[in-house]
């Protein structure tokens, strides 16, 4: 995964255009998401996709943007907090209100993942 902070819309459009052009010759499996002034590029775990993401990383870094690379890992549903599970089940059945969606957005999942990872990988 690639994270680019402080990204203008023009960078997002440029990335999507590079992805579109690349797909004609060398299809890569990525998803590009812009949320506020942050761009996220998520991709599969193959060499071509990683090379494409790293190319974008270098481009953004050379452009002076704050960037970070991350690797995602597979999990089973026991890793997901109960509060999130209940919200997803409700969302599946009847939808979420705006307030419920905002409450979920405020959850700090990074700290949750770190805590659970440490508990599972380094038991006391």
Secondary structure, 3 states (H helix, E strand, C coil): CEEEECCCHHHHHHHHHHHHHHHHHCCCCEEEEEECCEEEEEECCCHHHHHHHHHHHHHHHHCCCEEEECCCCCCCHHHCCHHHHHHHHHHHHHCCCHHHHHHHHHCCHHHHHHHHHHHHHCCC
